[in-house]
Amino acid sequence: MMISELKIYNFRRFKSVDGAPGLKITFHKGLNALIGENDSGKTAVIDALKLVLLTQSNEYIRPTDEDFHKSTNGDVCSEFKIDCTITEFTQNEAKNFIEYLMFKKNGHKVEYTIELHYRAWKEGYKIFQELRVGDIDDGVLIDGKARDLLKAVYLKPLRDAEREMSSGRSSRISQILLNHPVFKDKKEHVILDIFQEANEKIEDYFTDDEEGKHILQTIRDNLESFNDKGQASNAELKTSDIQLKAILESLSLNAPEINPGLGELNLLFIAAELLLLKDDTDGGMKLALIEELEAHLHPQAQLRLISYLQNEYNENDVQIIISTHSPILASKINLKNLILMKDGFGYDLAEERTGLQKGDYLFLQRFLDSTKANLFFAKGIIMVEGDAENILIPVIADILGYPLEKYGISIVNVGSTAFLRYSGIMVRKDGNLIGIPVSVITDCDVRPYDVDLVTKEKKFNEKIDESKQAEKEKNEKYTNGSVRGFTSPRWTLEYCIAMSCLSEDFHQSVHYGKKIQNAREYISLTNEKITEANQEVEKEAEQWKDLPQWKTAYEIYSLMLGEDGKSSLKAIVAQCLASVLRWKISVIPDGLAQEKMFDLDLYGLKTDDQKTSELKSEIERNQFLSYIVKAIKYAAGEAV
């Protein structure tokens, strides 16, 4: 059996409106991963399930005042509800819940369902709770064995694995073992026989061995001295009564290494907890709730663990629901198993829910790495097609007053052919909008020339109309739901920059990039090389002064291109331009040479507000950069 649906009403941030649930989530077999930024509701989902099901560690779980939804004006709800639908019963599981099951025939197959309805309410200062099963209005209370079999395995965040695995009264390791089929409800066990034999040998030591006999006789002699004359002075050393629970409570689970780290201990803890999922034969709930699976684990360990969980449990009767903040885990988990939490909603990313096709899932399974997986934890997303955009847009955003990290915006470099594959993640088939604005920045790719098929010569043309048409078509292509396309008004990003107010800076950066590329190693520029580059810029600017703007832009842009029309310089030039722009808006300490702009952390310099404001105004007014400006503002949540 498995949790197939969860509905929450007025629990914490999930407010019910007009009787509709504040949150509704569909779960799958196998692994389910709750992802999203902080305070998106991941922990609330786990806690809601704990209230309904309880845990196998028998934690004290009761509703508190903080669980009741509080509105922005301070009003607090007096009641909250949680509904759970349980489906996919095996025959062995169904027999334990026969009086609570609802039956539905699907062809020749009978499907079993349980509807659990949890309610908590306030009366004065007291909080009451109940769990009913069946009809939402007149269901019956569930208790006894059936209630116990619904308990889930729960691993808390920032778990203290060393303490959990230590010996002691009602220790976690003893609870795990006592609930394992090998030990559960066993009156007799080979371990009891082993301890009985050991106890008998210990008692024989004090009656048969000379050392032991001497100790016991000394005690008897002392006792005789204490007692009245004629009072019996016999004494015996006996071992404690043997109980399986006490024996298991004396056990601890440790790693063989000397002083194992938190990571190893957490893996050991998880391995032990999973015992209750794999080997349960009682027909109980095989569900694990794991918060922050990545806790105390380095990236490689995270990957190994999630790969094991996904492969081992995805196709059997075990269900695992995890929450995570880790892009590494998010990138490794199959996209169809992710549930994106955003603004109080849970968005299932299964194929039937998103704007993706089956082939897209196969593609993303291969290419959605940890860097791109940042999109799941962002407040806004900017998708770009190359390294140049990836480098330059954060700098332009800073100048505009929209630092990406402050606005929670992630840049995702997807490559020119994969926009729809990635943006489709944020598109819903039902037309609902995920509250994450996605800006797709792309090139119109209309070259300012035609190539003669015979002579191979270039015939130059500004191609304004063709560019506008391509811009319109691409914007429409990439705009869907909360995803919007922002296409360059001319050829490429670099070409638009060359036509913009940043033309001179870009021209310099191209020559700086060429100096760096031609060096034996990618090293910083010297003042001498910077001077040489600036002189070349001045010379070329003089040569091109009579050319139209678009043709000058081509000449600058073509400096980056090889004979094949491609460029290996784009990323280097973009990095140079980023440094030039940061240098322009910074307060430069006296004596700091210009060459330092390429190897100094310019973010460590104070920003000149006046210079920044002037450059910002120039960028915002420029028609060739307006699409970048709009894309940044849209990702930041502004209407454009």
N, C-alpha and C positions, 0 to 999 in steps of 0.2 A: 504494500500500500504506500501511497505517497500523498503529500499535500499538493493538490492541483490548483487551488485558488485560495486567496486570502483577501478578506474585505475588512477594512478598519473604519470605525465611525467615532469621531471626536476623541481619538486617542492621540495625545501629544499634539503635534503640528497638523494632524490630518483631520480637518474639520468636515463634518457631514453637512451637506447643503440639500434641503428639500428631500431628506430621507435617503439620498444617494451616499455611498461610501466616500469617505475622504481619500481613501486609497484602495485600489483594486489591483492585485498582482496575480499573474498566472505563472505557476511553476511547472517545471518539467521533471522527467525522470533524471536520475544521475545528478550531475553537478549543476548548480545554479549559483551565479555570482552576482551579488549586489555591488554595483560600482557607482561612483559619482563623487562630487566634491563634498567637503565637510558640511554637516548639518542638512544633508539632503534627505535624511530619513532612514538610512541603512540600519542603524542601531535600533531604531524604533520598530522596524519590521522584525528583527531578531527577537526583541523583547516582547512583542505582541505574540509571537509564536510560543515563547517560553511561558507566558501567562496562560495560554490555552492548553498547552501540552505538558508543562512542567518538565523537569530534567531528571535523568537517571542518577545524577549526583545528589538528588534530593535537596537542592538548594531551597532556602526559604524565599519563595517568590510570591509577593502580594502587591496589589496595586497601591500606589502612593498618590498624594495630592498632585504631584508633578505630572502624573499620567493623564489627567483630565485636561482637555483642550482649553486653552486660555486665548481669548480673542485679543486683538490689538488694543481694544478699549478697556481691557481688564476683566471682562466677563468670563466666568469659568463654568464649563458644562458640569452638570451634576451626575452625568452618566456617560459611559463610553461602552462600545460593543466591538467585538472581534468575531468574525465568522470565518471558519475554516472548512473547506471541502476536501474530504479524503476519498481518493478513488484508487483504482488498480489493485484491488484486493486479490491475493491468492486464496485458494481454498483453505489453506492452513491458517491464514490470517482472518478470513471471514468467520470461521467457526467461533472465534472469541468475541465477536461483536454481533452475533446473529440477531439479537433483540433490538439492535440500534440501526441495522442496515436498511437502506432503501434500495429497491430492485428496479432495474431497467433492462429490458431486452433489446439487444442490438444484433439483429439477425438471429443467428442460432446461439449467440453468446449472451449470457446473463451478466450484466455489470452491476457491481455493488458500490454504493456510495454512502458515506456518512457526512452529515451536516452538523458541525459543532458550532454552538452559539455561546460565546462567553460574554458575560455582562458584569460590569462593576458600577456601583452607584453609591452616592453619599446620602447619609441621613445624619444631619448635624455634623459632628466631628468624626463620625465613624464611617468606614468604607466597607461595603459588603460586596461579595462576588459570588457568581454561580456559573456552572457550565452545564448547558443542556444539549441534548442531541435530538435531531429530528426536525419537526416543523419549527419555524422561527418563533411562532407565537405560543405554542403549547407543547414544546418538546419536553422530554423527560430528563431528569437529572442523571448524570453518568457518574458512576463511582465503582468501587471494588476493583476487581481484576482488570476489567476493561479500561478503567482510568489509568491503572498502573502500566498497562501495555502501550499506552499512547506516549509515554515519556520519551523525550529526545536526548541524544548525547549533545552536550553543550561544552564548547571550549571558549572561555572568556578571553577578551583582549588583554594583552600584556600579562599573560598567564605566568604564574610562578611555578614552573614545571618541577623545580627541585622540591618545593614544599608539597606539591600535589602527589609526587611519586614517593614521598617518604613514608615510613611506617608510622603507625599511630592509630588511636581509636577512630573508627569510621574513616580511615584514610581513603583517598580516591582510588589507589591501586587495589585496596581490598574490596571496594565497591565494584570496581570493574570485574575482578575475578569472581566475586560472589554472584554477579549477574551473568557470568559466562555459563553456557550449558554444562560444562564439565563440573562445575561446582554448585550450580543453582539448585536449591531445595534438596541437596544430597544429605541423607542421614549418615551414610557410610562413604568413606573415601580412602584410597590408599595412603594419602597423607596422614589421616588419623591413625592408621595402623603403624606408620613409620614413627610418629610421635609416641604412640603407646609403647612400642618396643624401646624407644629411647628412654622413656620415663621409667620403665621397669629396670633398665640397666642402671639408671641413676639411683634408684632406690636400693638396688642390689649392692651398689658401691658402698653405701653406708651400713650395710649389714654383713657383707662378705669380704670387702677389701680391708686390709689392715689399717690403712690411713683413714678411710671413711669410718670404720668401726671405732677408731680412737677418738675421732671428733664427736661422734654420737655418744660414746661412753662418757666423755668429759662433760657433755651437756647434762647427761643423766646424773653424774656424780655431783655436779653443781646444784642441780635441782633437789637432790636428796638432802644436801646441806641446808637448803632454804626451807624445806618442808618440815612439818611436825614429825616426831618419831612415829613410825608405823604407817605413815602416809605413802601411798604408792608413788614412785618416782620414775615411772616408765615414760619414754619419749620416742617418737618416730619422726623421720624426715620423709614427707610425702610430696610428690609433684602435684601441680594444679590439675583440675579437671580439664580434659581435652575437648576443645570446641573448635570447629573448622573456622568460624569467624575470627576467633582470637589468633589462630595460627596465621591466617591471611593478613590480619592487621599487623603482624610482626614483620611482614615482608616489605622491602623497599625495592624500587626499580632504579638501577643506576647504569650509567655508561661505563665501560671498562677503562676508559682513559682516566688519567690522573687529572683532577680538576677540569672536567668537561665544561665547555662554554654553554651560554644560554641557548644558542642555536641547536646544539646537539641534544640538550635536555628537552627542548621543545619538540624536536622531531621524535624523541623517545616517548614523550607524553602523548603526542598525536597517534603514534603507532599503537600504544596501549589502548587508547580510547576507541580506535577503529576495531578492536577485538569484538566489541559489542554489536558492531554492524555486520561483520562477516559471518559470525557463528551463531547468531540468535536463531533458535529453532522453536521459540515459544509462540511465534506468530504475532510479535509486537511490532511497533513502529521502528523501522530502520532509517532513522533520520539523524543527521549530524548538523548542528548549528555551530559554525565556527566564525568568530569575529576576528578580523585582522589576521588572516592566515599567515601573512608575511612577518609577523612579530618575531624579532630576534633572528631572522633568517637572512643570510646574504643572497644576492640575486640567483646564483647557480642553485642553491638549495631550494629557493622558491620555485624555480623552474622544474626541478626534479620532483618536488612534492606535488605540484599542481598537475604535472604530467601523469604521475601515478594515480592521483585521485580521479582524474578525468578518464583515463584508460581503464582503470580497475573497476570503477563503480558506475560508469555511464550507461552500461547495458544490462544492469541487473536490478534487483529490487531495492537497492540502497539509494537513498536520496541525500544529497549534501547541499546545504545552503550556506554560502560563505559571504562575508562582507570584506571588501578590500579597498585600500587606497593605492595599491601598487600598480603602476603602469606595466611593470614586468609581468605580473600575473594576468592583467587584463589583455595583454598582447598574446599570451600563451593559451588562454581559455578560448575554446571555440565560440565564435561570435554568437551563435544561436543560444548559448547558455548564459549570456550576459543579460542582466536587468539593470538598465540605466535609471538611477534615481535622480530626479530633478524637480525642484520646487514643489515637493509634496506628491509627485507622481512617480510611478514605476513603469518604465517603458521596456517591455520585453523585446529583445532584438532578434527573435526567431524569424525565419524566412517569411512566414505568412503575415508578419506585422510591419516590416520595414519596406522601404522602396528599393531594396536590393533583389537581384535575381540569383538563382542558384549558383551560377558561375561566379558571381561576385563574392559569395561566401568562400568558394574554393580559392579565389585570388587572395582575399584578405587573410585567410588562414595561413598563407605563405608569406605575405608581405606586410601584415599589420604588426610592426615591431614595437618595442617599448617606447621609442621616441614618438611615433605616430599615435600610440595609445593614450598619450596625454589628452587627446580630444575628449575622452570620457570623463575627465575631471575638470574641464574648463567651463568658465562662464560664457566665453565666446571663442570662436575658432576662425582662424584665417588659413585657408588652404592655398598653397602656392605650388608652382611647378618646377622650381629650380633653386639652386643654392644662392643665386644673386638676390632673389626676393627674400629668402630666408634670412639673409644677412642684413639687408637694407631696411626692410620694413620695421623692425624694432627701433632703429635709429630715427626713422621718419616719425614713428608713433611717439617717441620721446619728445621730439621737437614740437609736435602738434599738441602735446599735453596729455597723451594717452599711453603712459608707460604700460606695456602689455602685462607685466607681472602684477601691477597694482589692480588692473581691471580683470585679472584672471583669464587673459586671452592666451591661447596656445596657437603657435604657428605649426602647421603640419605640411611638410614638404612631400607631396604625393607623386610627383612626376607628371608630365604633361598628358599622359594617356589615362590617368586613373582618377580624375576628379569625381566622376559619377559613382565610381565604386566606393569611395570614401564618404562623399556627401550623402549618398543614399542611406547611410547608417542613421542619419538624423531626419529622414523622411518617413512618415507613417502612412501606411496604406489606407487607414481610416480617415485621413485628412487632418487628424489632430497635430498640433504643433508642439515639438519639444522646445522648451524655453531656452534654447541655446542658439544664438544667431551665428550663422556660418557664412563667412565671406569667401567666395572663390575668386581668386585673382589670377587672371590668365591673359595671354597675348592674343591680339586679333590675328597675328601672323600674316598680314598683308604686306609683302615686300614693296618698297618704293621703286620697283623696276620690273621690267619683263626681260626675259632672256630669249634672244633670237635662236630659233631651233637649228638654223643652219650655221650661222657664224659664232653662236654662243656669246655674242656681245650683249651687254646689259643696256636696255633702253629705259631711262629713268623717267618716273612719273610720280607725283605726290600721292595720287590715288586716294583722295579724300573720300569720295563716295563709296568706293570699295571697302575702305576701312570702316566707315560708319555702318555699312551693311553687315560686315563681319562682326563688328562690336555688338550690334543689335541681336544677331542670331546667336552668338555665344552667350550673351547675357540671358536670353530666353532659355537656352539649352540648360544652363546651370542653375536657373532659378526655380525652386520648388519648395513650398512650405517655408520653413525658417532659413532655407539656403538661398543665397542671392549671388548672382554672377556679377563680377566687376572686371570688364575687359578693357585692355589698353586701347586708346583711341587711334594709335598708330602701331605699327609693326610689333615691337617688343617693349618690355619694361626699359631696357637700356636705351633703345632708340627714343622713347618718350622722354627719358631723363636728358638725353642729348639735345632734345628740342625744348627743354624746359628752362626755368630759372637756375637750374643746377648744371647747366651745360658746361660752363667753364670748370666747375669742380669735377665733373665727370671726365672732361678732356684731360685734366691733370692726372686723375686717378688711373686712366688708361695708360698713360706713360709711366706712372709710378709702378703699375702692375707689370708692364713690360720690363722695367729695370729689375724688378724682383724676380720675374720668371727667367730672365737671361743670366741671372747670377748663378753661381755654382750650386748654391743652396738657397732655399727660401729664407732670406735674411732681411733684416730691417734696412731701410734706405739710409745712406749717409747724406749729410747736408750737400755734399758735392753732387751726388746723383739727383737729389731733389732739384738743385739749381739747374742741372743739365735738362731734366725733364721739363721744368718750367720754361726754359729757353726754347725747347722744341715746341711746346704748346704755343708760345708767342709767335714763333715763326709760321706754324701752320695756321694759326688764327689770322695772320696777315694775308696768307695765301688765299684763304677762303672767305675773306671779308665781303666779297661781292656776290657770293653764292646765296641762294635763298635758304631760309632757315632749315627746311627739311633736307636740302642737299648737304648743308654743313653737318647736320646731325648724322647723315649717312657716312660722311667722311670720318667723323669721330668714331662712330660705331664700327666702321670697317677696319679701324686700326687693330681691333681685337680679333679679327677674323683671319683664318688661314686660307690657303688656296682652295680648300674644300668648302669654304663658306661657313665652317664651324669654328668654334672658339674654345680653347682650353683656358682662357684668361678670365672668364666671367666671374668666377668665385674670387679670384685674386683682386680683380678690379673692384668688385663689390666691397670687399674688405677694406681696400684703400679708400674708397669713397665714404664708407662708414666712418673711418678714422678722420678723414678730412672734414666731414660734417660735424663730428663731435668736437674737433679742434676749433672749428669756427664759432661754436656757441659756448666754449669754455673760457674761464678766466685763467689765462696762461701766466704762471709765475715768472718773475723776472729771471732771465738767464736760461730758461728752458728752451733748448734747440728744437726746431721744427721736426727734425728727424725722429724725435721722441714720440711723435704722434702715432707711429707704427708699432712701437713696442711698449708703450706706457698704457696703464689702465686708465683711460681717459674718463671713465665713470667715477674715478676717484677725485677728479678735479671739480671745483665749484662751477656751476653753470652761470653764464652771464645772462640775466633775464632780458636785458635790452636786445642783445644779439639774437637770442632765441625767439623773442617776440617778432622781430623783423623778419627772420628766416621763416617762421611759421606763417606770417601773412603772405609772403611770397609764394610759398608752397600751396597754401589754400586758394590763392587767386589763380594759380596756373592751370590752364585747361588740360595740359598733358599729364598732370599729376592728380587731377581731381578724382579719378577713379580709385587711386590709392588712398586718398583722404577719405572718401566715402566708405571704402571697404573697412578701414580702421575704425571709423566712427560707428559703423553698423555692428561690427564685432563687439564694440564696447557697449552696445545696447541703445545707441541713439538712432532716431528715425532719420533717414537720409532720402 
